[in-house]
Amino acid sequence: MTMVGQRKWNRRAAAAVFLLPAVLGLLAFQLVPMISSVVISFTDWDLLSSWTKLHFIGWDNYVNVFKDEKSYTSIRNVFVFLIGYMPLVAILGTLLAVLLNRNMRGVKAYRAAVFVPVITSWVAVSIVWRWILNGQSGLVNYLLSLVGIQGPVWLQDPTWAMVSVIAVTIWKDIGFVSIILLAGLQDISEDYYEAASLDGASAWRRLWNITIPLLSPSLFFVVTISLINSFQLFDQVLIMTNGGPAGATSTVVEQVYKNAFQYNKMGFAAAQSWVLFVIILAVTTVLQRLQRRWVVYER
C-alpha cells in the first residue's frame, strides 16, 4: 500500500471510530425500535406476553384504527388544534419578532424573557396553568370576576378545554417562533428598506413587500416544525385535561400512550403510531410542494 493510500485508510478508520458510538446509538434507540414497532403493529401483543408467543393478526389493527371512535376523535382533535394554533403562533410570533428586532433599551433582556417558557418543562408549565385556569379558584377567573365576568370552567368544559390547550401551547411556543424569525429578520439587508423609504413606501408596504417575502424561508421552517410538533401533542393534554372532558382534547399520541401502557394493547397502539406517521409524512410533503409558491430563497 502506498503512503497516500495508507493516509486515506487511516482517515477512514479514524472517522469510523468517531462515528461508531453515534451509529450504535442510532441503531439501538431509533432504527431497532422503529422496526420492532412495525412488527408489533401486525400482532395483538399485550405487553406482558413473551416475544416468542407473538400472534400475528395481519392488518386488523390498522383497520380497527379507522373503526375506533376514539381514534377518529383524536385525529379530528389534532386538526382542530392545528386550525386554532398554527395561524396564531405564526402571526403573533412574526409580530413579536418585529418588536424584538427594534433598537430599544433592554432588548436583550426582553429576548431572554420571551424564550424562558420555551426551556421550561412542559410538566411544570402544565401544572401551573392547570391552577391558573381552575374554574373555582384559578387566577384567570378571579381577574375576570373583578370586572363582573363569571369565567367558565376552562379545563372541564368541552367548549373551552381545547381553546385553553391552544392558548397555553401558544404561550410556551411563541418564544421559539419569535427567536427563529428574529434571526431571519436580522439576515435581511437594510439596503432593501432604505431603497423602499426613498421610494416613499409606508411601514406597512415595507412589511408586506419586503419583510414577509424575505422572511418566508424562516416562516416555512417554523411552520414545518410547529406542524410536526402539533401532531405529536401530548404532554400538556395529559397533565391539564387527561384527554377530557368527554374526549374533547384527546390526541393521537395520548391515545397511543393509553392503549399501550394502560390498556396493554401494544399492537393497536403501534398501528396508531404508524398511521400518525403517515399523516405527518403526507401533510409535510404537501407543505414542501406548496413552498415553491410562497417561499423566496433568493435575496
N, C-alpha and C positions, 0 to 999 in steps of 0.2 A: 504493500500500500504506500502510495506517495505521501509526501509531507502535507500537501494540500488536501488529499483525501482523508488523512488522519485528523486534520484540523476540523474538517466538516463532520466527521464521525464524532469527535469529541464534543462539538457544539450540539449535535443532535442528541447525544447521550445526556449532556447536561440539561438540555431542555426537557427531555423525557423525565429526568429525575425530579425537576421542579414542578412539572405538570402532573406527575403521578398522584400526589395527595389530592389535588383538585379533581382529577378524573375518578379516583376511587370514591371520593365523597359524592360526586355526581351519580355514579353507578349505584352506590349504596342507598342514597337518600332521595334520588329523583327517578332514575330510569327503572330500577327494580320495583319500587312501589307502584309506578305507573303501569308497568306490565302486569304486576300482580293484581292491580285493581281491574284491569281488563278481564283477566281470567275469572276473578271473583264475581264480576258483573253477570257472568253466564251461569252462576250457581245459586243455590239457596243457602249458602253458608250462614250460620247463626253466630259466628264469632267465638263460639265455645267448642264446637266440634273440631276434631283433628283435621289437618290439611290433607291427610291421606284418605279421608272419607268425604271429599268434596262431591257433591251431587250436581251434575250439570243439567240445567233445565232449558238450555237454548236461549231464545230471545224473549222469554216470558217476562223477565224483569223490565226490559225496555218497553214492552207492550203495556205492562202494568203502570209504568211511569206516566203514560199518557191517559190511562184509565183512572188513575188515582186522583180523587178530587183535591186532596191536599197538595199534591204535586202541581196540578193545574193552577191552584190558587197561589202557590208560592211563586210560580213563574209569572203569573199575572201581576202579583205584588211587586216583583222586581222591576217590571216595565213601568208600573205606576210610580215607583220610586225614581226611576230614570227620568220620567217626564217632568217630575217636580224638581229633581236635584240638578240635572245637567245644565239647563239653561241658566238657572240662578247662580250656580257656582262659577260658571264661565263668565257671566255678565258682571257679577259682584267682584269676582277675582280680578277681572280686567280693570274695573274702576278703581279698586284698591291698589293695584299695581301702578296705575297712572298717578294716584295720590302719593304713593311711596317713592315715585321717581322724581318728585319735586325737590328742589334745593331749599330745605327748610331746617330750622334748628331742631336738633334731636331726632333727625330722620332715622339714624341707625338704631336708636332705642325703639322707635316705632316698628321698624322692620323686625327686630328681635322679638318684640312683644307679640306681633302678629303670628310669628312662627311657633311660639310656645305651645299652643294647643296641638300642633302637628306632632310634636315629640312627646306629648303626654299620652300615657297608656289609655287605650280605649276602655279598659275596665274602670279606671279611676274616673274618667270623663263620664261614663255612663251612670255610675253610682251617684255622682254629684248632680247630673242633670235629672236623674230619677227623683231626687229630692226637690230640685228646683221646680219640676213640673208636677209635683204631687198635688192632687186635686183638693185635698183638705188643708194641708199645712205648707204647701210649696211657695217659694218666693214669687213666682210669676203671678199666681192668683192673689197673693197678698197685695202686690203692687196694683193689680187691676182693681181690687176692692177699694183702694184708696181713691179711685176716681169713679166709684159707683158701678163697676162692672163685675158681674159674677162669672169668673172663669170656668171653663169646662173641666171635667176630669180627664186631663190630657191623655194619659197613657192607658186609660181604661175605656175610653170612648172610641168606637170603631171609626168615627168620622175624623177624629183628631190624632189618633195614635200614629198613623203614617206621616202626617204633617209634622208631628213632633220629632220623629226619627229623621226626617229630611232636614228639618231646621238644625238639629244637633249635629248632623253629619256635615252640613254646610259650614257651621261654626268651626268645626275641627279642621276641615279640609281647605278652607279658603286661604289659610296662610301658605300652604304648599302651592296652591294655584297661583297666588299673587307673587310669590317669590320667583317661580319659574317664569312668569310673564314679565316680571321686573327685569330679569336677566335678558329677556328678549327685547324689552324696551331700550335698555342701555346699549344694545348692539345696533340700534338704528342710528345712522349718521345724522348729525344735526344739520347737515347741508340741505337735506330734504325740507326741513322745517323753515330754514332761512329762505330758501327759494320760494316756498309757498307763502311766507309772510310778505316777501317782496311783491308777489302777485296779488296780495290783498286777501288771501284765504283766511276765513274765520277759524277760530279754535275748533269748532265742530267739523268744518271741512278738513282741517288738518288731521283730526282724529279719525274721521271716516275714510279719507282718501290716502292717508299716509300711514298712520299708526296701525290701524286694523289690518290692512293688507300685508305690511311688512312684519307684523306680529303673528301672522297666520301660522307659520311653522311651529311656534311655541304653543299657540292655541290648539293646533292639531295634536301635539304631544300631550297636552293637558287633557284634552277631550278623550283621547285614546286611553290614557292611564286611568282617568276617572271612570270611564265606561267599564273597563275591566274590573276595577275595584268595586263598582256598584253591583255588578253581577254576583260578586262574592260577599255581599252584605251579610254580616253575621254577628260580630261582637256586640254592637250596640243594641241589636234586636234581641239577642239572647238575654242580656242583662236588664234592659229597660222594659221590655214587654213580654219576653219569652214567646214571641210569635203571636201573641194575642193583641187585643181581645177578639175572640172568635175567629182567629186566623187572619186578622186584618193586616198584621205586619209580618206574617210568616214568609220566609225566603227560602230559596233552594238550598243554600248551604246550611241553614238552620234545620231544614228537613233532613238533609243528609246526615247531620250530626245526630239528630234524634233517632232516625231509623237505624243508624249504625250502632250507637252506644247506649241507647235507652231501650229500643225495641229489638235489638240483636238481629236486625235484617240487613246484614252487611252486603249481601249480593244486590239487594234492591237499592241500597244507598250508593254502591259503586256505580250502578246503572244511572242513577240520578246525576252523579258527578260527571259521567261522560256525556250525558245529554246536555248538561250545563256547559261543558267544554265545547261541544258542537255549536251551541247557541252563541257563545262568546266568539268562537272562530268565525262563524257566519257574519255576525254583526261587525267585527273588526275588519273583515275582508271587504264588506260593503263600504265601510268608512275609508279604507285605504283606496278604494276605487273612486270614491267621491272627492277625495282630497285634491285630485287633479283640477277640479272645477273652482276651488276657492283658496288653495294654499299657494302662496307666492314664495318661491325659493330664491329667485334672482333679485339681487339688490344693486 
